[in-house]
Amino acid sequence: MMAYKRKAKLGVIGCGELTTGDLFGHLKYISELHQGGYLELAAVCDAVEQKARVTGEKYNVPYYTDLEKMLSTDLDCVYIATPDYTHHYICKIAAEHGKHFVVEKPMAISLSCCDVIINAAKKAGVYFEVAENYFRTPNERVIKMAIQKGLIGDVRRVYVIPGSLRMQSRPATRDFCWLVSGTVSLHDMGVHQMSQLKTFAISNPSFVRGTIQKGKGGWPEWGLAEVEFENGVIGVIEDTFGEGAVETPYRKVVGTNGCIYSFGIFCGASDMGGSMKILLVDDSGKVQEVPIVKKVRQIGDKSYLDSITLETKPEITYTNPYRDCVSGEWGVGVAEEIMSIANAAVNDIPPEYGIEGRKDLEMTIAMIESGLTNHPVKLPIEYETSWEKTLHEAYKKHFGKDPLKI
């Protein structure tokens, strides 16, 4: 365990499915960090009194329905897990109260809303982080380590293809596109998948060519993108919530000496049914599979990952930094995103991702914009896209105000 000056006092804003749910609920992992002595879960807040009260009582912490009242306490940082269309103004309020913050993905509904967040944090002198947990999960850490050490040679292509994840039962309040049109936002899973492309390409994107299909009311509900990176790597993603899909979701990294495969819906995490395979080609053309050894402890109904080792020469080993308290592989990714802002708050350690969350959204917006205009989009985007204009106009119509006038 890392030596800290003191434990950060964390508040959680938003007591919906993302934080309290049985399957993905982040609060159970935050609670494990609390019990393990890494941070102090100090308060929760939700606009709905019953949600706030039930969550506060469950985790034995004060609960609030008044955001500014909670932010006026001695919290060091907050985790913002509210709908995407609220992110920019809640982050601004948190910053104005001097709180460091980690905000869920997508960072905001548009790049200009992201910039509201960035500018507010800069003005207030606080750190901000984006809660992108996929690249922080153990399997994805191992994949990046293998790529960086040249295990599969030079990376040529990266594929991120979703499968049969369906979200019809999802509450309409989670993302803006669903709220106003009944169509799932491609931003939601798109930023995850763009993050994976960028992580495995180990480069910044330069061009995005996109294709989309429209659903209800003419809103995009499926997308395909080819992303060209500065180092010449080509990335391909499909962005959807599984309409008609039956295949196993997968990530594939193709190198000059082999391939890395990651299977399963959620970044290959084994507790979510995922797995990983690495195939190498030797000088004679023979294909060999790299042995992967996971050390896992089972305590009651929970598993705790100690390490993942690729039995190569030399060996490549990932050691779980939270093996003493955080259960499951999925939980490690959540713990890493939360501790990124906790460490920033009390130890002045810059967050790991931050501005990268804006880049993920920029890539996703570029895919949609390219699909709408039938032209490739050069990155970085230096103008307001037609897609963002559509979102801003829909926001004005729904809420009666300009999203940027807050």
N, C-alpha and C positions, 0 to 999 in steps of 0.2 A: 504493500500500500504506500502510495506517495505521501511524503510528509507535507502537511498543509499548515499555513499560518493559523487557520481556524476553519471550521466548517461553514460553508455558505448557507445562508437562510434563504430557502426557495419558496416562492409562492406559485401556485398553479391557477391560471386563468382559463376557465372553460371546463365544465364537468360533464361533458357529453361522452359519447361512445369511445372516442379516441383516447380519453384519459381513464374512463371508468369501466370500459367493456371487458368482458371475461377473456376474449381472445387476444385483442391487441392493446388493451388498456395500459397506457404508459405509467399510470400511478402505481401499479403493483411493482414495477421495477424501480420507480423513484422511492417507494417505500422500502424496498430491499437496500437501496443505497443509504437511506436514512438509518435503517437497522444496522447496516455495516459500518456506520460511522463516517461515511464519505460526505454527507451533507445533512442539513436539517430541513425536513419538510415542515414548513411553518404556517402555511395558510392555503386555503382554496377559495375560489370565487366563481360565481356563475350568476347570470341575470335572473335565472329561474331559482327562486328561493328553495324549493324542494330539492333540486339537484345539488345545490350548494350545501344544504343542511345534511342530506344523506351522505354526501362525500366527506364532509367535515367530520361527521360522527364516526364514519367508518375508519378514517385515518387519525382520529383523535387530535384534530387541529382546528383552530378557529376558521369559521367560514363567513364569507361576505357575499352580498349581492351588489354592493356599491364598490366599483372598481377603484375609484380614487381614494376611498377610505382604506382599502387594503394597501394600496400603493403608498399611503402616508405612514405606514408602519415601518419598522426597521428591517425590512427585507433587503437582501443583497441583490437578488435577481428573481426574474419570473419566467415561467414557461407559458407561452401563449398558444393555446390550442382551441381557438375559436374559428368560425367559418372564415374562408379566405378573404371575403370582401370586407371583413372587419380588421384585418391584420395591420394595415397601414396606420389607421388612426389609434388603435390600441397600443401599437408599438410607440407611436409618437407620445401618447400619454405616459407610458411607462418611462420613456426617456426623460420627459419633462419632470418626472418625479425622481430622477436620478437612479433609476433601476437598470441594471444590465438585463438583457432579455434574450431568450431564444424563442423564435417564432416558427410555427409549423410551416410545412411546405404545402402548396406553393407559397412563396414568400409574400406575394400579393397578387391582385388580378391583372396588373399591368406593370411595365417597367417604370413608368412615372410614379406609380404608387410605391414601388420598391424604393425609388429615390427619396420619397417622403421619409421612409424608414431610415435609410442610410444617412440622410441629412439631419434628421432628428437626433440620431445617436451621436453623430459627429458634433453637433452643436452642444449637446448635453455632456459630452465627454464620457459616454458609456460604451461598453462593448455590446455588439449584437451578434447573434448566431442564428443559423437557419437549421431547423430540425430535419436534416436529411440523414436518415439512419441507415440506408441501404449500404453505402460504401463503408460504413463503420462496423458492419456485422463481420464475424470471424471469417466466413468463406470469402467474402469480397476483399478483406484485408490480405488473405493468403494469395488470392489471385493477383492483386497488385504487387505484392512482394515477389511473386514468381516472375511477373513481367519485368519488374525493375532489375532483377538479378539475371535477366536474359535467358531464362529457362527455355522459352519457346522461340528464341531468336528475336528477330525484329518483328514487331506487330504490324500486320498488314490490314486486317479488317476486324471489326467488332460488330456483333449482332446482339440485339436485345429484343426478344419476341415474347409477348405475353400469351397467356392461354385462356383458360375457361373461367377466370374470375368474373363473377357477375355481381352487380350492385343494385339490382332493381329495388331491393328493400331498403336501401340506404335513405336516411332522412334527407328531405329536400333542402335543409338548411346548411348542409356541409359545404357546398361550393356554389359559387355565384351562378354559373351557367344552369345548374339544376334548379336553382331558386327561381330564375326568370324564364326558363324555357322548358324545363323537364328533361333536358339532355345533359348527360354527365360531361363535365369539363375535361377536355383533353389535357388541361394544365395539371390535373391532379396526379395521374400516373405518368404523364409525359415528363415532368421534372425528375421523377425517380429514374426513368429510363435514360434521359439525357445525362443525368449525373453518372450513371453507369458507363455510358459511352465515353464520356470525358475522363472518367477515372481510369478506364482500361486503355484508352488511347494515350493517356498521359500527355495531353496536349490541349491547346485551346482550339475551338472550332473556327473555321474561316468562312465556309459557305454551307447553307442548308437548302436542300431541294425537297419539297414536300408535296404529298398528294393527300387529299381528304375526301371523305364521304359525309354527306349531310344527313341529319335526322330531322327530328321535330322542328318545325318552324324554320328550317333551313340552317340550323346551327350544326357545326362540325361535331361528329360523334365517333369518327374513326380517322386515323391518320397514319401515314407512312412517310418516313424521312430518310434521306441519304445525307449524311453529314461528312463534310470534308474537313479534316483537321490540318493544322499548320505543319505538322510533321509528315503529312502524306497519308496517314491512316484514314480509312473510310469506315464510317459507322452507319449501321442500318437499324432503325427501330420501327416497330409497329406500335401504335398507341390506341388502345381500345379497352373496353371492359368485358371482352370475351363474347360478343354477340356471335353465336354460332360456332364458337371455337371449342375444340375438344382436345387439341394437342397439349402436351406438357409444356409449360412455359420454359424458356431456356435463354441463357446467355452463352455466346461462343466468341472466344478470342482466337483469331487465326494468326499464327506466327510463321516465320520461315522454317522453324524446326519443330513445330508441333501445334497443338490446339489445347485450349482449356475450355471445358464445358461446365456450366453450372445449371442445374435443373431445379424446378420448383417455383411456385408463385413468388415467394418472398425471398429473393436474393440467396437462394440455396440453403437457407437456415434449416438444419435437420429437424428441429422441433416444429417446423412448418411443412414437413414432408419433402425437404430439399436434399440435394446431393451434389457432388462435384466429381469430375473426372479430368485427368490430364494425360494426353497422349503425345509421345515424343517420337520423332523419326531419326534413326541413327544414320551414319554415313552409308550403310549398305541398303538403306531404304526400309529397314525393318521397323515396324511400329511397336512401341512398348508403352504400357500403362504405368504411370508413376504411382507407387504405393502411397496411400494417404492414411496416416495414423492419427486418430482422435483419442485423446485421453479425457474421459468423462466420468464424473462421480455421480452416483444416484443416491439421493437422500430423500426417503419417502417417495412422494410422487413428483419430485423435482429433480432435474438433471443440471449439473454444473460443469461447464466445459473448462478444462485446464489448459489444453494446448492442441494445436494441429500441426503435424509435422509431415512435410513432403520428403520422402526417403530418396533424396537425390544426393549427388556428390558435388559440393557439400550439401548437407541437409538444410532445408528451409523450415524454420519453426516460428509459428505465431503463438504467443503466450497471452492468454486472456487477462487483461489488467483488473478485472472484477470477478475473478474466479472464486473469491472467498465469500461472495454474497449474492451475486446476480444470477438468476436461473435462466437456462435456455440460451440458445445462440441469438434469437431474435432480441431477447432482453439486453444482451451486451451492446447491440447497436443503439438501443434506446438509452442505456446508461451512458454511453460515450457522448451522445449529443447533449444530454443534460449536464454531464460533468464538464463539457467543453465551456459552457457559460459559467458554471460554478467556479471552475479554476480561474476563469477570467476575472470574475467578480472579486475574489479574495486573494488571489496570487498574482494578479496583473499579467496573466498569460494570455496572449491574443487567441481568440477562438480559432478552431481548426478550419472552419468552412466559410462562414460569413458571406462575403461578396459572391462566392461561388454559387450560392442559392439564386442570386439574381441572374447569373449566367445560364443556369439550368432553365429558368423561365424564359430567358431571351431565346434560347435554342428552340423551346417548345412554341413560342410565339412565331418564330421564324418558320417553323414547319407549317403552322396553320396559315400564315400570311402567304407563303409560297404556294400552298395548295389553293388558296383563294384567288391569287393573281396569276398563277401558272408561270411564275418566274422564280429563279433561285434568289435567296436572300443572303446578302453579304453581312458578316458579323465583324465587329459589333454593330447593332442597329442604332442609327443616329437620327431617327425620325419617329414620329408616332405612326404606327402601322394602322392599316384600315381595320384590322381585327381589334386592336386596342381602342380605336374610336368607337367601334360597335359596342364593346364592353362598357366604355364610359357613358355612352348614350343610354344603354340599357340600365345602368346604375342610376343615372339622373331620372329616368322614367320611373324606376321602381321605388327609389328612396326620396325623390324630389330634391336632390342636391348634387352638385358636382363632387365627385370623389376626391378631387384635389383641393377643394376649398374646405379645409377642416381646421 
